[in-house]
Amino acid sequence: MTLWLPTLTMAYLLGSIPFGYLLVLVFRHQDVRATGSGNIGATNVARSGGKALGLLTLLLDALKGYVAVLIAMHFAPNTLHGPAPLAIAAAVAAVLGHVFPVWLSFRGGKGIATALGVFVALVPWVALSALGLFILVVATTRLVSLGSILAAISIPLFALLLVPRRSSALLAGLTCISLLSIIKHRANIVRLLHGTESRFGSNKNPDPTDKNPDPTDKKVNA
């Protein structure tokens, strides 16, 4: 139990590194939160800072989640029933760090890329299946938000299908992360239902209201 506090703190701090914000600031000398949707995630970075920076943001956001879980697994290796509870908790902490980063006044992103990283570490076949679904949806609709939401929904379902030895803690952790990502897409869900969600590659401002969807979430980032 003495490992829990330092391990979860480490996972949270790794997850809270705002790579999208930092990359655009360093290479474009701009605040990505002031452009496009206001998000610090890969999609808005690609629109605002270029596709190369967007791809790099995606990779780094996923990597920080993957590394956070990998470190936890070093201290708490997998059991006969899959990942240890410490590794699962570290995965949740890393995603929470991205969504509520201390460096940006706890106003962070939607957690999709970081969630992908922790899922690859915890349940790689589940992560690859969800990634395949995301790519298929985005390729056919050009709606990144729809692909992200459906991929998040699919994670617990793929876990039930593809992970024969799974603990209740693993299912609870995966479901918690998926639900958090879906909730952070609430503004996108409204636009999808109204048919006003912008498609990837469009010059239209994707989320003109996403910068301030409610009084308690003034800057929602992906």
Number of C-alpha atoms within 10 A of each C-alpha: 5 6 11 16 10 11 21 22 16 20 30 27 20 23 33 28 21 24 23 30 21 17 21 23 14 10 10 14 11 16 18 25 21 13 18 20 26 25 26 31 30 29 26 27 31 22 21 24 23 15 15 12 23 23 17 17 26 23 17 20 29 23 22 27 33 25 19 30 31 20 16 26 20 10 14 15 15 15 12 9 14 18 23 20 21 22 30 24 19 28 33 27 27 34 35 26 29 34 27 23 22 16 13 14 9 16 18 28 27 25 31 29 26 32 31 29 28 30 25 20 23 24 21 16 16 23 24 16 17 25 20 14 18 22 17 13 19 18 13 9 13 17 18 19 26 20 23 26 22 16 25 27 17 21 25 22 15 18 21 14 10 15 15 10 13 17 17 10 17 23 16 13 20 24 19 14 25 25 15 19 25 22 13 21 23 14 19 23 17 12 14 15 9 9 9 12 21 19 17 19 12 10 10 12 16 21 20 13 13 21 20 16 15 12 7 8 15 13 24 25 29 25
